Amino acid sequence: MGSDSKELLGIEPLELRFPFETKKQISCSMQLTNRTDDYIGFKVKTTSPKKYCVRPNSGIVPPRSTSDVIVSMQAQKEAPPDMQCKDKFLVQSVIVAEGTSAKDITGDMFTKGSGNVVNEVKLRVVYVPPPKPPSPVREGSEEGSSPRHSLSDGSNLNYQEMQTRESDDPPSLAAVKAQKDQEGFTSETSALISKLTEERNSAIQQNNKLRQELDLVRRDLSKQSGGFSFAVVAAIALLGILLGFIMKR
């Protein structure tokens, strides 16, 4: 049986966690790690093929390497009761010959009649209500069951292959990471605006101070009789230049 066979692919994470929002397509990623010296073929199935899109849903993981898989959930009109999800995923893996391409992967390679040793790992779906994380009570109740190699639990589930639809293309792994970095980007923008505001206020204070000093010089000169000396004229001109520079900032 698949649950007793040697583990071919390391899967991370074993729970597909979706920050659930209604009327919005949501994606998460998982990594398939091949720590063996063989070429490993894989196929991903789910109990709700019309609800999810997986890219790639089958392929080859070369020896000592890792492949990324993006799982996208179609937009849902409403949230399920208590944010519970009964959907399951099944990752099947089998040793293939060197030179086998992703196009050569078929469903027959993972059947008992193929003669291949098939490894199967079950993954469950967990909805995370944004922006708050799951409550400690609910999270603790889920820790009692492990999705790894639990084929005897619900073994009669109907796992099906996802249909390939161009319109269902999920965002790339870079796009998923960019979505997670959006919150950090917003905080950086706020910090930059705050810094520019402080510099602007400082420039206004300096401008007002120079205006006051220039007015004092003009009042002192008006009290004196006779013409202006060259030094006084130069000082007024310098203050005017500094004032103009600050106003441009």
C-alpha positions as CSV (number, residue, x, y, z in Angstrom):
1,M,0.0,0.0,0.0
2,G,1.1,3.6,-0.6
3,S,1.1,4.4,3.1
4,D,3.7,1.8,3.8
5,S,6.0,2.6,0.9
6,K,9.2,4.7,1.2
7,E,8.6,8.4,1.2
8,L,9.6,9.8,-2.2
9,L,8.8,13.4,-1.9
10,G,8.9,15.8,1.0
11,I,5.9,18.1,1.0
12,E,5.8,21.4,2.7
13,P,3.4,22.4,4.1
14,L,1.1,19.5,4.9
15,E,-1.8,21.9,5.4
16,L,-2.9,24.3,2.6
17,R,-3.8,27.4,4.5
18,F,-6.0,30.0,2.6
19,P,-6.7,33.5,4.0
20,F,-10.4,33.1,3.1
21,E,-12.2,36.1,1.6
22,T,-15.5,35.9,-0.3
23,K,-15.6,36.8,-4.1
24,K,-11.8,36.7,-4.3
25,Q,-9.5,34.1,-5.8
26,I,-6.9,33.0,-3.3
27,S,-3.6,31.2,-3.8
28,C,-1.0,29.4,-1.7
29,S,2.1,27.4,-2.6
30,M,3.7,24.1,-1.6
31,Q,7.1,22.7,-2.2
32,L,7.9,19.2,-3.4
33,T,11.4,18.1,-2.4
34,N,13.2,15.1,-3.9
35,R,16.0,14.0,-1.5
36,T,16.6,10.8,-3.5
37,D,18.9,10.0,-6.4
38,D,16.0,9.0,-8.6
39,Y,13.7,11.0,-10.9
40,I,10.3,11.3,-9.2
41,G,7.0,11.8,-11.1
42,F,4.1,13.3,-9.3
43,K,0.4,14.0,-9.7
44,V,-1.9,16.2,-7.6
45,K,-5.6,15.3,-7.1
46,T,-8.4,16.8,-5.0
47,T,-11.9,16.0,-3.8
48,S,-13.2,19.3,-5.4
49,P,-11.6,19.6,-8.8
50,K,-14.0,22.4,-10.0
51,K,-13.1,24.5,-7.0
52,Y,-9.3,24.5,-7.3
53,C,-6.7,25.0,-10.0
54,V,-3.2,23.5,-9.5
55,R,-0.2,24.4,-11.6
56,P,1.5,22.2,-12.4
57,N,-0.8,19.4,-11.4
58,S,1.7,16.8,-12.5
59,G,5.4,16.8,-13.4
60,I,8.9,15.6,-12.7
61,V,11.1,16.5,-9.7
62,P,14.8,15.8,-10.6
63,P,17.1,14.2,-8.0
64,R,18.1,16.4,-5.0
65,S,15.9,19.3,-6.1
66,T,12.7,21.1,-5.3
67,S,9.7,22.1,-7.3
68,D,7.1,24.7,-6.4
69,V,3.3,24.1,-7.0
70,I,0.7,26.9,-6.8
71,V,-2.8,26.0,-5.6
72,S,-5.5,28.5,-6.4
73,M,-9.0,28.4,-5.0
74,Q,-11.7,30.0,-7.2
75,A,-13.7,32.9,-5.8
76,Q,-16.4,31.8,-3.4
77,K,-19.7,33.6,-3.0
78,E,-20.0,32.9,0.7
79,A,-18.0,31.6,3.6
80,P,-18.7,28.0,4.9
81,P,-20.2,27.5,8.4
82,D,-17.6,28.0,11.1
83,M,-14.9,28.5,8.4
84,Q,-14.5,24.7,8.2
85,C,-13.4,23.1,5.0
86,K,-13.6,19.4,4.2
87,D,-11.7,19.5,0.9
88,K,-8.7,17.2,0.7
89,F,-5.7,17.0,-1.7
90,L,-3.7,13.9,-2.6
91,V,-0.1,14.0,-3.9
92,Q,0.9,10.8,-5.6
93,S,4.6,10.1,-6.5
94,V,6.4,7.3,-8.3
95,I,10.0,6.7,-9.4
96,V,10.4,7.2,-13.2
97,A,13.2,6.6,-15.6
98,E,15.7,9.4,-16.4
99,G,14.7,11.3,-19.5
100,T,10.9,11.1,-18.7
101,S,9.2,14.4,-19.4
102,A,6.2,16.0,-17.7
103,K,4.1,15.2,-20.8
104,D,4.8,11.5,-20.2
105,I,3.1,11.5,-16.8
106,T,-0.3,9.8,-17.0
107,G,-2.8,8.6,-14.4
108,D,-2.1,5.0,-15.3
109,M,1.4,5.3,-13.8
110,F,-0.1,5.8,-10.3
111,T,-2.5,2.8,-10.3
112,K,-2.0,-0.5,-8.6
113,G,-2.1,-2.3,-11.9
114,S,1.0,-0.4,-13.1
115,G,3.3,-2.4,-11.0
116,N,5.0,0.8,-9.7
117,V,5.5,1.5,-6.0
118,V,3.2,4.5,-5.5
119,N,3.7,6.9,-2.6
120,E,0.6,8.9,-1.5
121,V,0.4,11.8,0.9
122,K,-2.9,13.5,1.9
123,L,-3.2,17.2,2.6
124,R,-6.1,19.1,4.1
125,V,-7.3,22.6,3.5
126,V,-7.6,25.1,6.3
127,Y,-9.4,28.5,6.0
128,V,-7.7,31.3,7.9
129,P,-10.2,34.2,8.5
130,P,-8.4,37.4,7.7
131,P,-7.0,39.4,9.3
132,K,-7.3,37.5,12.6
133,P,-5.6,34.1,12.9
134,P,-7.6,31.0,13.9
135,S,-8.7,30.9,17.6
136,P,-6.5,28.8,19.9
137,V,-9.4,26.5,20.7
138,R,-10.0,25.6,17.0
139,E,-6.3,25.3,16.3
140,G,-5.8,23.0,19.2
141,S,-8.6,20.7,18.1
142,E,-6.9,20.4,14.7
143,E,-3.5,19.4,16.1
144,G,-4.8,15.9,17.0
145,S,-4.9,14.7,13.4
146,S,-1.9,14.6,11.1
147,P,-2.5,14.7,7.3
148,R,0.7,12.7,6.5
149,H,0.1,9.1,5.5
150,S,-3.4,9.0,7.0
151,L,-4.8,7.0,4.1
152,S,-6.8,4.8,6.3
153,D,-8.8,7.9,7.5
154,G,-11.4,8.6,4.8
155,S,-9.8,6.3,2.3
156,N,-13.1,6.2,0.3
157,L,-12.8,9.9,-0.6
158,N,-13.2,10.5,-4.3
159,Y,-10.0,12.2,-5.4
160,Q,-10.1,13.6,-9.0
161,E,-7.7,15.3,-11.4
162,M,-8.0,19.0,-12.0
163,Q,-9.1,20.1,-15.5
164,T,-6.6,22.3,-17.3
165,R,-8.2,25.6,-18.1
166,E,-6.3,28.5,-19.5
167,S,-8.8,31.0,-17.9
168,D,-8.0,29.5,-14.5
169,D,-4.2,30.4,-14.6
170,P,-3.2,31.2,-11.0
171,P,-0.8,34.0,-10.2
172,S,2.9,33.1,-10.4
173,L,4.9,32.3,-7.2
174,A,6.4,35.8,-7.5
175,A,2.9,37.3,-7.5
176,V,2.0,35.3,-4.4
177,K,5.1,36.6,-2.6
178,A,4.4,40.1,-3.8
179,Q,0.9,40.0,-2.3
180,K,2.4,39.0,1.0
181,D,4.9,41.9,0.8
182,Q,2.2,44.5,0.1
183,E,1.6,45.2,3.7
184,G,5.3,45.8,4.3
185,F,5.4,48.1,1.2
186,T,2.6,50.2,2.6
187,S,4.4,50.7,5.9
188,E,7.5,51.8,4.1
189,T,5.5,54.4,2.1
190,S,4.0,55.8,5.2
191,A,7.4,56.2,6.8
192,L,8.7,58.0,3.7
193,I,5.7,60.4,3.7
194,S,6.3,61.1,7.4
195,K,10.0,61.9,6.8
196,L,9.2,64.3,3.9
197,T,6.6,66.1,6.1
198,E,9.1,66.7,8.8
199,E,11.6,68.1,6.4
200,R,9.0,70.4,4.9
201,N,8.0,71.7,8.4
202,S,11.7,72.3,9.2
203,A,12.2,74.3,6.0
204,I,9.1,76.4,6.8
205,Q,10.6,77.2,10.2
206,Q,13.9,78.3,8.8
207,N,12.1,80.4,6.2
208,N,10.1,82.3,8.9
209,K,13.3,82.8,11.0
210,L,15.2,84.4,8.0
211,R,12.2,86.6,7.3
212,Q,12.3,87.9,10.9
213,E,16.0,88.6,10.7
214,L,15.7,90.4,7.3
215,D,12.9,92.6,8.8
216,L,15.1,93.5,11.8
217,V,18.0,94.5,9.5
218,R,15.7,96.7,7.4
219,R,14.3,98.5,10.4
220,D,17.8,99.2,11.8
221,L,18.9,100.6,8.4
222,S,15.8,102.9,8.2
223,K,16.8,104.5,11.5
224,Q,20.3,105.3,10.2
225,S,20.9,108.5,8.2
226,G,22.8,108.6,4.9
227,G,23.2,105.8,2.3
228,F,23.8,102.1,2.7
229,S,27.3,100.8,3.0
230,F,28.5,98.0,0.7
231,A,28.7,95.5,3.6
232,V,25.0,96.1,4.5
233,V,23.8,95.8,0.9
234,A,25.8,92.5,0.6
235,A,24.2,91.1,3.8
236,I,20.7,91.9,2.6
237,A,21.4,90.3,-0.7
238,L,22.8,87.1,0.9
239,L,19.7,86.8,3.1
240,G,17.5,87.2,0.1
241,I,19.4,84.4,-1.7
242,L,19.0,82.0,1.2
243,L,15.3,82.8,1.5
244,G,14.8,82.0,-2.2
245,F,16.7,78.7,-1.9
246,I,14.5,77.6,1.0
247,M,11.3,78.5,-0.7
248,K,12.2,76.3,-3.7
249,R,12.6,73.3,-1.4
